């Protein structure tokens, strides 16, 4: 029986544009008996197993054992094979004889390791190099709205077509003005212009937010990213005042409603007696990150009776903050911490009926209500007069990129996002 056999050989090892792409000679159409073709190479795509090494990975891929030590040795000249991480992607192209044609391992978001192996004619040749990924940045804009169906920033951002990382960035920008656990109201809205980073044509991550606007309970807050000459990028309101306040409004990020407020006479949920509650309780899942609300020095970090695991931080201007009932602690006494730095995680240690954070603030040794303490704090530092004109020009440029609701959307109370 005669059959037509048509084969076009093309083997790709990794990312588009990779030097690993190789062609084999095509087999032309022939009218003859069936032909059994030996593939030129085999392609393996995978993720690095836990506790794997470069040597064990190559061994499990059935490379020639005598070549593996040379590959590991050559790799060590540009990258420490012991730094390979579990679950990172790799691709391997090997020949039927156990030679490596190409091996590529994703080191991080910026670089990958490439090993071009020996050929059948020159089995001792190896090329090892670190290769940067090709990245592109594109501007994008989005608008969303807080509603009964989407009461959190995460949910509203998801409805607008963007991911949770962008919600975290937006909350960080306005963290000194809005408590995203308790201040959001149905009808609040946001709009922002930001960068999207693409790697080899595929979305990788979000870049910088250039401008943002948040309408919260009748207030319209604005943020512009600007770099003072000789300084670092920072966010300023439309008047040129820094949005980095002395205190964040909350030591938690999202989805942590206030379950008990500051009170001089509260019925204790465990002891069933009336006594002062000198802080604010946030109900949150165990393990939720707790951050320092301001720069400071850790006074104590450890077990403290009914408070369970507690972190006490001293700040400037006579302020202290306390974070109680933690499941774990991430700092030590004497350590300097920055605003927004992780200090522990929510738990229910000590005298507690469920996982929550008891957050307390002292001013000159006296407990004060954390939810109103910001009212007495000064606004952020303004941009120097010498840079104000440049800031105003940048403000006009980036604010013009924000998505504005159409008249129909305004009338319908809907939301708009950029294409």
C-alpha positions in Angstrom: 0.0 0.0 0.0 1.4 3.4 -1.0 0.9 6.6 1.1 1.9 10.2 0.9 4.2 11.2 3.8 4.5 14.9 4.5 6.6 16.2 7.4 7.7 19.8 8.1 10.1 19.9 11.0 10.1 23.0 13.3 10.9 22.8 16.9 10.6 25.8 19.3 12.1 25.7 22.7 10.9 28.8 24.5 9.7 32.3 24.3 8.9 34.0 20.9 12.1 35.2 19.3 14.2 32.7 21.3 17.5 31.5 19.8 16.3 28.0 20.6 14.1 27.8 17.6 15.6 25.3 15.1 14.5 23.9 11.8 15.0 20.4 10.6 15.1 19.6 6.9 11.6 18.8 5.6 10.9 15.4 4.1 9.6 15.9 0.6 6.4 14.2 -0.6 7.2 10.7 -1.7 5.0 8.0 -3.0 6.3 4.9 -1.3 5.8 2.6 1.6 5.2 4.1 5.0 8.3 5.9 6.4 9.0 5.8 10.1 10.6 9.1 11.0 12.8 9.7 14.0 12.0 13.1 15.6 14.9 15.6 15.5 14.3 16.6 19.1 11.9 16.4 22.0 10.5 19.4 23.7 9.8 19.4 27.5 7.9 22.2 29.2 7.6 22.2 32.9 8.0 23.9 36.3 10.9 23.3 38.6 9.9 20.7 41.3 10.4 21.4 45.0 14.0 20.7 46.2 15.2 20.2 42.6 18.6 21.2 41.4 19.8 21.9 37.9 21.6 18.5 37.9 18.5 16.6 39.0 16.3 18.4 36.5 18.6 17.5 33.7 18.9 13.9 34.9 15.1 13.5 35.0 15.0 14.9 31.4 17.2 11.9 30.3 20.2 13.9 29.2 23.5 12.0 28.8 24.9 11.6 32.3 28.5 12.4 31.2 27.4 15.9 29.9 25.5 17.1 33.0 28.5 18.0 35.2 29.9 20.2 32.4 26.5 21.9 31.9 26.3 22.6 35.7 29.9 23.9 35.8 29.4 26.2 32.8 26.2 27.5 34.2 27.9 28.5 37.4 30.0 31.0 35.6 26.9 33.2 35.0 24.3 32.0 37.4 24.4 30.1 40.7 22.4 26.8 40.0 21.6 26.6 43.7 19.4 29.7 43.3 16.9 27.8 41.1 13.4 28.2 42.6 10.6 25.8 42.8 7.6 26.4 40.4 9.6 28.7 38.1 9.1 27.7 34.4 11.7 25.9 32.2 11.8 24.5 28.7 14.2 21.9 27.4 14.9 20.7 23.9 16.8 17.5 23.8 17.9 15.1 21.0 17.1 11.4 20.9 20.7 10.8 21.8 20.5 12.7 25.1 22.1 16.0 24.0 20.7 19.3 25.1 19.9 21.6 22.2 18.4 24.3 24.3 17.5 24.8 28.0 15.8 28.0 29.3 14.9 28.8 32.9 12.9 31.8 34.1 15.1 33.4 36.7 12.7 36.3 37.5 10.4 38.7 35.7 13.4 40.4 34.0 15.8 37.6 32.9 16.1 34.0 31.9 19.0 31.6 31.7 19.7 30.1 28.3 21.9 27.1 27.6 22.6 26.3 24.0 23.9 22.8 23.9 26.4 20.8 21.9 25.5 19.6 18.4 25.9 16.0 17.2 29.1 17.0 15.3 30.6 19.1 18.2 29.3 17.4 21.4 31.7 19.4 23.7 30.4 22.9 22.9 28.2 24.8 25.3 26.9 28.4 25.3 25.5 29.7 28.6 24.1 33.3 28.9 21.7 35.4 30.9 19.1 37.0 28.5 16.9 40.0 29.4 13.2 39.6 28.5 11.9 42.1 26.0 9.4 44.3 27.7 7.0 47.0 26.6 5.0 49.6 28.5 1.6 50.9 27.5 -0.7 53.5 29.1 -4.2 52.4 30.1 -7.1 54.0 32.0 -10.0 52.6 33.9 -13.0 53.8 35.9 -15.0 51.9 38.5 -17.7 52.4 41.1 -18.4 51.1 44.6 -21.9 49.6 44.8 -24.0 47.3 46.9 -23.1 44.5 44.5 -19.4 45.5 44.6 -18.9 47.0 48.0 -15.1 46.7 48.1 -12.3 48.2 46.0 -11.3 44.7 45.0 -14.7 43.9 43.7 -15.2 47.2 41.9 -11.8 46.9 40.3 -12.6 43.4 39.1 -15.9 44.6 37.6 -13.9 47.3 35.8 -11.7 44.6 34.2 -8.5 45.0 36.2 -6.7 42.9 38.8 -6.2 43.1 42.6 -2.6 44.4 42.3 -4.0 47.6 40.9 -6.4 47.9 43.9 -3.5 47.6 46.3 -1.6 50.3 44.5 -4.6 52.6 44.5 -5.3 52.0 48.2 -1.6 52.7 49.0 -1.9 56.1 47.2 -4.9 57.2 49.1 -4.1 55.3 52.4 -3.6 58.5 54.3 -7.0 59.9 53.3 -9.4 56.9 53.0 -9.8 53.9 55.4 -10.7 51.3 52.7 -12.1 49.1 55.5 -14.8 51.5 56.8 -15.0 54.7 54.6 -16.3 53.3 51.3 -19.9 54.0 50.4 -22.2 52.9 47.5 -21.8 55.5 44.8 -18.1 56.2 45.5 -16.1 56.0 42.3 -12.5 56.0 41.1 -10.6 56.7 37.9 -6.9 56.2 37.2 -4.3 56.2 34.5 -1.5 53.7 34.8 1.1 51.7 33.0 0.8 48.1 31.9 4.0 46.1 31.4 4.1 43.4 28.8 6.8 40.7 28.4 7.2 39.1 25.0 3.7 40.4 24.1 1.9 39.0 27.1 0.7 41.1 30.1 3.2 40.8 33.0 2.3 43.4 35.7 1.1 46.8 36.4 3.6 49.7 36.3 3.3 53.1 37.8 0.0 54.9 38.4 0.4 58.3 36.8 -2.9 59.9 38.0 -5.9 59.0 40.1 -9.1 60.4 41.3 -11.3 59.0 44.0 -14.8 60.3 44.9 -15.5 59.2 48.5 -18.7 60.2 50.4 -18.9 63.6 48.7 -15.1 64.3 48.7 -13.1 64.3 45.4 -9.5 63.3 46.1 -6.9 63.6 43.4 -3.4 62.2 43.1 -0.5 63.0 40.6 2.7 61.1 40.4 5.6 63.5 40.3 9.4 63.5 40.9 11.0 66.5 42.5 14.4 67.1 40.9 16.9 65.1 42.9 14.1 63.2 44.7 12.1 60.0 44.3 8.6 59.6 42.7 5.8 60.5 45.1 2.1 61.3 44.9 0.7 64.8 45.5 -2.9 66.2 45.6 -4.0 68.7 43.0 -2.6 71.6 45.1 0.9 70.0 45.2 0.7 68.7 48.8 2.2 65.2 49.5 -0.4 62.5 50.0 2.0 60.6 52.3 0.5 61.5 55.6 2.1 61.1 59.0 -0.4 58.2 59.7 -2.2 55.7 57.4 -5.9 55.6 58.2 -5.8 51.9 58.8 -3.2 49.2 59.6 -5.1 46.7 57.3 -5.6 46.9 53.6 -9.1 45.7 52.7 -12.2 43.8 53.7 -11.8 44.4 57.4 -15.0 46.0 58.8 -14.9 47.7 62.2 -16.5 45.3 64.7 -16.0 47.4 67.8 -15.2 51.1 68.2 -13.4 53.2 70.7 -15.5 53.4 73.9 -15.2 54.3 77.5 -17.8 51.7 78.5 -18.2 48.6 76.4 -19.6 45.2 77.4 -16.5 42.9 77.1 -17.5 39.9 74.8 -15.6 37.3 76.9 -15.7 38.7 80.5 -19.3 40.0 80.2 -18.4 43.1 82.2 -18.5 46.8 81.2 -15.1 48.3 80.8 -13.4 50.8 78.5 -12.3 49.6 75.0 -9.5 51.9 74.2 -8.9 50.9 70.6 -10.7 49.8 67.4 -11.4 46.2 66.5 -11.1 45.2 62.8 -12.6 41.9 62.0 -10.3 40.1 59.5 -9.3 36.5 58.6 -6.4 35.0 60.5 -3.1 35.7 58.6 -4.2 39.0 57.1 -1.2 41.3 57.0 -0.9 44.1 59.6 1.3 47.1 58.7 2.8 50.0 60.6 0.7 53.1 60.2 3.8 55.4 60.4 7.6 55.3 60.6 8.8 54.4 64.1 10.8 52.2 66.4 9.5 48.9 67.9 9.2 49.2 71.7 8.2 45.6 72.3 7.1 42.6 70.2 5.9 39.5 72.0 3.3 38.0 74.3 1.3 40.5 76.5 -1.3 38.7 78.6 -4.9 39.4 77.5 -3.6 41.2 74.4 -1.9 38.0 73.2 0.9 38.6 70.7 1.4 42.4 70.6 3.6 44.9 68.7 4.1 48.3 70.3 5.7 51.0 68.0 6.8 54.5 69.1 6.5 57.3 66.5 7.6 61.0 66.5 5.5 63.8 67.9 4.5 61.8 71.0 2.5 59.0 69.3 2.5 55.3 70.0 0.6 52.5 68.2 -0.3 49.0 69.4 -1.3 46.0 67.4 -2.9 43.2 69.5 -4.1 39.6 69.2 -1.6 38.8 66.4 -1.1 35.3 65.2 2.5 36.0 64.3 5.0 38.8 64.7 7.3 40.0 61.9 9.4 42.6 63.8 11.6 42.7 66.9 12.2 45.2 69.7 14.5 48.0 68.8 13.8 47.6 65.0 13.1 50.7 62.9 10.0 50.2 60.7 8.7 52.3 57.8 5.2 53.3 57.1 3.4 50.4 55.4 5.9 47.8 56.6 4.6 44.4 57.7 4.7 44.1 61.5 2.5 40.9 62.0 -0.6 39.0 61.0 -4.1 39.0 62.3 -5.0 36.3 64.9 -7.0 35.6 68.0 -4.3 35.2 70.6 -4.9 36.3 74.2 -8.5 37.1 75.3 -10.4 37.0 72.0 -13.5 35.3 70.7 -12.4 35.3 67.0 -9.7 36.5 64.6 -9.4 40.3 64.7 -7.0 43.2 65.1 -7.3 45.4 68.2 -5.5 48.6 67.0 -4.8 51.3 69.6 -3.2 54.8 69.4 -1.6 56.8 72.3 -0.8 60.5 72.2 1.6 61.6 75.0 0.8 58.5 76.9 -3.0 58.8 76.7 -5.2 56.5 74.5 -7.0 58.4 71.8 -9.6 57.3 69.2 -7.7 55.9 66.2 -10.6 56.8 63.8 -10.4 60.5 64.5 -6.7 61.0 65.3 -5.9 62.0 61.7 -8.1 65.1 62.0 -5.4 66.7 64.2 -2.5 65.9 62.0 -1.0 68.4 59.5 -1.3 67.8 55.7 1.6 66.5 53.8 4.7 68.5 52.7 4.1 70.7 49.7 6.2 70.8 46.5 8.9 73.4 46.6 8.0 76.7 44.9 10.8 76.2 42.4 9.1 73.0 41.0 5.5 74.1 41.2 5.2 75.2 37.6 6.6 71.9 36.3 4.2 70.0 38.6 1.2 72.0 37.4 2.1 71.1 33.8 2.5 67.4 34.6 -0.8 67.5 36.6 -2.6 68.9 33.5 -1.1 66.3 31.3 -1.8 63.2 33.3 -5.2 64.3 34.7 -6.4 64.8 31.1 -5.8 61.0 30.5 -8.4 59.9 33.2 -11.5 58.3 32.0 -14.5 60.5 32.6 -18.1 59.1 32.7 -20.2 59.8 29.7 -23.5 61.7 30.2 -25.4 58.5 29.8 -23.3 56.7 32.3 -23.7 59.6 34.8 -27.5 59.6 34.4 -27.6 55.8 34.7 -25.1 55.7 37.6 -23.0 53.2 35.6 -19.2 52.9 35.2 -16.9 53.3 32.3 -13.5 51.7 31.5 -11.1 52.3 28.8 -10.8 49.8 25.9 
